[in-house]
Amino acid sequence: MAANPPKPIRVWITPPGPNPWKVIWLFEELGLNYEIKSFRVDDVKKKPFININPNGRVPAIEDPNTGITLWESGAIYQYLIEVYDTEKRLSYDSLNERHLCNQWLHFQMSGQGPYYGQVSWFAHLHPEKIPSAIERYVNEVRRILGVLETVLSKKPADAQWLVGDKMTFADMAFMPWNFRLSDVLTLSWDEVWKDTPHVRAWHERMVELPSWKRSMDHRARLIDEQGL
Ligand SMILES: N[C@@H](CCC(=O)N[C@@H](CS)C(=O)NCC(=O)O)C(=O)O
C-alpha cells in the first residue's frame, strides 16, 4: 500500500493516447485516491486546459493535498513516487537504485516516447507518405527494444526487471507505448517481439497485472464515452 491522500488527485487526460495511461496505471498500482478529468483531444491546446499545462499536452495532475499542479508524465512519476510510494513498493531507498530508476525514466521520456510518437505520426497521421522518415523511426523503435532486450536478457531469470529484482516505476513507464506497438507498426504481436523475447516476457508480465487491466477498462469506457 501507499500513503493515501485524503483528497483525490485530479488527472487531466484525453483517452486515446498512451501517455495518460502511464499515470493512471501508477495510481491504480499504488491504490491511490484519484479522479479522472477526461476531455476531447481537440481541446488540448485550449482553455481551461492550457491554464493547467501551457504546453497543451496530457497528462497533467492537480494534487489538492500538496497544492501542486504538474505536467510531463516523467515529472509526475517522480512526484507520485516520492510523495506516495512511502513503502517503496515500486522504488528503492538506496542511492544507486534510485538513480538507475531515474536513468530508465529519462530514457523512456527522451528515447521511447518521442520516437514511438514519430512512427505514429509518419506512418499514420502525416498527409504524405515519406518512406525514409518511417524507416528512420521504425529503426529507432527496434533499436530501443534492442537496448531493453540486452539489459533484461542479462538479468537472473527470476529478476528480469530493469532495476533490482522487482517491478519499479521505471519498468511501468515503458508499458503504455509498448502496448501500442502492434497498432503503431501494423504488425502482429509475434512480429513485434520477434527479436526481443525477454522484452516480450517482461511486457506480458505487466499486461497481466490487475492494475493494468483496470486502467485499460477505464480507457475503453472513456473512449466509448466520447464516441471514438
Ligand atoms: N512528454 C509528454 C508528452 C505528452 C503527450 O505527447 N501527450 C499527447 C497524448 S498521449 C498529447 O497531449 N497530444 C496532444 C497534442 O500534441 O496536441 C509527457 O510525457 O507527458
The ligand as a MOL file (V3000), in Angstrom:
LIG
                    3D

  0  0  0     0  0            999 V3000
M  V30 BEGIN CTAB
M  V30 COUNTS 20 19 0 0 0
M  V30 BEGIN ATOM
M  V30 1 N 6.3620 14.4240 -22.8700 0
M  V30 2 C 4.9460 14.4600 -22.6190 0
M  V30 3 C 4.2080 14.0020 -23.8470 0
M  V30 4 C 2.7190 14.1570 -23.6710 0
M  V30 5 C 1.9680 13.9270 -24.9770 0
M  V30 6 O 2.5220 13.9820 -26.0800 0
M  V30 7 N 0.6680 13.6740 -24.8450 0
M  V30 8 C -0.1760 13.5230 -26.0060 0
M  V30 9 C -1.2460 12.4620 -25.7210 0
M  V30 10 S -0.5570 10.8670 -25.4830 0
M  V30 11 C -0.8850 14.8280 -26.2810 0
M  V30 12 O -1.2670 15.5340 -25.3620 0
M  V30 13 N -1.0830 15.1600 -27.5640 0
M  V30 14 C -1.8230 16.3190 -27.9620 0
M  V30 15 C -1.0360 17.2490 -28.8330 0
M  V30 16 O 0.1590 17.0230 -29.0180 0
M  V30 17 O -1.6260 18.2110 -29.3190 0
M  V30 18 C 4.6180 13.5710 -21.4150 0
M  V30 19 O 5.2770 12.5360 -21.2620 0
M  V30 20 O 3.7240 13.9220 -20.6260 0
M  V30 END ATOM
M  V30 BEGIN BOND
M  V30 1 1 1 2
M  V30 2 1 2 3
M  V30 3 1 2 18
M  V30 4 1 3 4
M  V30 5 1 4 5
M  V30 6 2 5 6
M  V30 7 1 5 7
M  V30 8 1 7 8
M  V30 9 1 8 9
M  V30 10 1 8 11
M  V30 11 1 9 10
M  V30 12 2 11 12
M  V30 13 1 11 13
M  V30 14 1 13 14
M  V30 15 1 14 15
M  V30 16 2 15 16
M  V30 17 1 15 17
M  V30 18 2 18 19
M  V30 19 1 18 20
M  V30 END BOND
M  V30 END CTAB
M  END
